[in-house]
Amino acid sequence: MNQKIKKIIIVLILGIALPFVTAATNATPQTLYRVYLKGESIGLIKSRTQLEEYIDKKQDQIKEKFDVDKVYLPEDLDIVKEVTFDNDISTVKEIYNKIKDISPFTIKGYAITIGAVDSQAADGKKIKGKKQTIYVLDKQVFEDAVDNIVHSFISEEDYENYANGTQEEIEETGSIIERIYIENKITISRRNIPVDETIYQDTDTLSQYLMFGTTKAQQKYTVQTGDTIEQISFNNKISTEEFLIANPEFTSANSLLYAGQEVTLGILKPQFRVVEEDHVVLDEETNYQTETQYDNTKEVGYSEVKQAGVKGVTRVTQKVQKVNGETISVARVSSEVLKEPINEIVVKGGKKSSYYGYGEAVPTAGDWGWPATCSSISSPFGYRWGVLHDGTDIAGCGYGSNIFAAQSGTVVQSSYKYDNGEFITIDHHNGYYSMYAHMISGSRRVQVGDYVVKGQVIGSMGMTGAATGVHLHFSIWRGFPYRGGRALNAMSFY
């Protein structure tokens, strides 16, 4: 190719390219704002402020519903300043229309995070704690709701005396609160809250959620003639304490009811754990032992009390921990014997007659021996949190203290189970069985097939299995426990 043709081609190329280069060179970059929704670009706008003002202007319904003055951008909307040659600019109305039905707008409020705390069910299974966040517009609503929950488990008078340092000192017996705290970690932060979240605006609604785990109306019951608080509670699988919390107009389980009266039967499900630690000094009755003497001049079946038994008295100092009103542990600090017990002496006939009866009489009140060395009951028989506690928890006797057979019979279980821990079951050969749980590992002194007598030491108090503190779970059953038998209130036998 000759030089002239080459020059013409170069000129043509430059002539074609030059206008584009010139146009690019003359373009002016703009400072705009790119809008991202859920991480995806949805357009460019000239002013962030104009978009914020437009959104606020359009949301009168939200302002009225929550009684607020201003509405803000959605949480997942990002606006980033950008210097660009791009001239494809959206109006704030166009951007608003893209986001209004996809992401919720926000309002100023408080996010309250309640940390998770693991707990244990009545059957010993671990309940995994749940971390949750609650939203309020005014943090005073949350603080007042927390006060309501705390006062449901601790009387306002006791709480105020504790907080003000005005508790009466213990002279001989009594108790004082040493510490009150919420076990869950709670954090409060001011932030923008999406309006599609549950936002609590009043104390009563939030109090109901924090106590029952729901804002739905609780089950109601219409009192029938002859009803008592204890009967209503048990029949509806709640404790009398839960009944009284749900119905604060009643002051005790002995409060009178009238036919036609409506009461609340909600099962409590507190959303945090209120812990109360008490220092307690009490005088505890010490049960006497029964000595049996045989008179061979009297026939079998003859029985006479030669010496009446007299209970002793021991002054006991304890540390008691309660969680949401329920006693979790009782630790004995010290004890002082004020009066020694006097054993009962019973004379029984040893002479056999020609007639041999079949079976034994069903033990009645007074026939059963106490199974522990102390008498403090940390958790009675009955429903709590919707689950039946099928025994009576006796605590405060001390780790390793003796456990006694409550009645004579044959050992039918002497083993370990994940919930009972080390436990023993005795068949009393009259349709009744007694069970003793949470013994110290290796402390069971009797095995299956052994015959034991009332008052015989069968093990030591511990906290194996599903136990949060040292105690004896003592239960009496009509029929074999957990094999068709029915748990009874052991205290009705004493």
Residue, then its C-alpha position, 0 to 999 in steps of 0.5 A: m500500500n502506498q503512503k498516500i492511501k495509508k494517510i487517508i485511512i488514518v485520517l478517516i479513523l481519526g475523524i470517526a473516533l474524534p467525536f466520541v473522544t471529544a464527547a467523553t472528554n466534555a462529559t461532567p461527572q455527577t455526585l449522586y446516590r445509589v440505592y441498594l435494597k437487600g444488596e441489589s441496586i435499584g437506582l440512582i437518586k439526586s438526594r438522600t434527604q429528599l427520599e427520606e422526607y418523601i418516605d416520612k411524608k407518605q407514612d401517616q398511617i404508621k405515625e398514627k398507629f405507633d403515635v410517632d412523629k417520624v418514619y425512617l428508611p427500611e433496615d435493609l436499604d443502603i444509600v451510597k454516595e457515588v460520583t458517576f457519568d451515569n445519567d439514568i436518574s430515578t425520582v424519589k417516587e420511583i424508588y419509593n414505589k420499588i421498596k414500599d411493598i418489599s421492605p418495612f419502614t422503621i421507627k425509632g425505639y428500643a431493642i431489648t435482648i434477653g440472653a439465653v439460659d438453659s434450664q431443666a424440665a421436670d423429667g430431667k431433660k435439658i431445655k435449651g435456652k432461647k435468646q430473643t429480642i423484644y421491641v418497645l418505643d419507650k424503655q420505661v414500658f419494659e422496665d415497668a413490665v419487669d417490675n411487674i414480673v419480679h413482684s409476681f414472684i417476690s412481694e412488693e413489701d419484701y422487695e422494697n425492704y430488700a432494696n432499701g436495706t430495711q429488712e428486719e434482722i433475724e433474732e431467733t428464727g426467720s428469713i431475709i433476702e440476701r440477693i435478687y437478680i435476673e439470671n439472663k443477660i439483658t441489653i438495651s439499645r436505641r435503634n430503628i425498628p421495622v414496623d412489621e415486628t411486634i412492638y410493645q406500646d403498653t406495660d400490661t401487654l408486655s407483662q403478659y408476654l413476659m409472664f405467659g410467653t404469649t399475648k393471647a387471652q388466657q384460658k378462663y374457668t367459671v367457678q362451680t359450687g364447692d370449688t377450691i383454689e387447690q382443686i381448680s389448680f390441680n385439675n387444670k395442671i397448674s400449681t396454686e402458686e401459678f393460680l395466685i400469680a395469674n389471679p392477683e386478687f386472691t391473697s392465698a390458696n385459702s381465699l374463698l371462691y363463689a359460684g359463677q366467678e371467673v378465674t384465669l388458668g394460664i400456665l406460666k412461661p416466664q421469659f427470664r429467670v428471677v433469682e432470689e437467694d434467702h438466708v433462713v433460720l427455722d426450727e425443724e421437727t426431728n422425727y422420732q424412731t419407733e422401737t418394736q418389742y415383742d411379747n410372746t404371750k400376746e397373739v400376732g396382731y396385738s399392738e400397744v404403744k408402751q412409750a409415746g414418741v416425742k419429736g425433737v427440735t433442731r434449729v437449722t440455718q439454710k441458704v435457699q435459692k428460688v427461681n421464678g418463685e420455685t425453690i431450686s436448692v436448699a443448702r444447710v449451713s449449720s444446725e443446733v439441737l434444741k430438744e432431742p427426740i424420744n423414741e416411740i416403743v410399741v409392743k406387738g404380739g409374737k404368739k401365732s394363732s391357728y388362723y393365718g390371715y392374708g395380706e396386710a392392712v393398708p397403712t394409714a396416717g401415722d403408720w408411715g415413717w419419715p424418710a429423711t433426717c429433716s423435714s423441710i419441703s422444697s417442692p411439694f407434690g402437684y403441677r407446676w408449669g403444666v407438668l406434674h411433680d409426682g413426689t415431695d422434695i425434702a431438702g436441707c438435711g445435708y449431703g450424705s444424710n441418711i434416707f430411711a424406708a418409710q414402710s416395711g417391704t421388699v425392694v423391687q428397684s435399686s438402680y440408676k435412671y437419667d432423671n431419678g439418678e440413684f434410686i430405690t423403689i419398695d413394694h409394701h405388699n398392699g398395693y402401695y409402693s414408695m420411691y426414693a430418688h437422687m441418692i449419692s452414687g454408690s450409697r444404695r445399701v439395699q438391692v432388689g429382693d431385700y426385705v427392709v423394715k420401716g426406719q431402716v437406712i437404705g441410702s444417702m441424700g445426694m443430687t444425682g440425675a435431674a437434680t439442681g441441688v441436694h434433696l430427696h425426691f420421695s413419692i408414694w404410688r398406688g401400683f408400680p411407679y411408671r408402670g400403670g401406677r398412680a402417684l399420690n400426695a405423700m403428705s396425705f399419709y402423714 
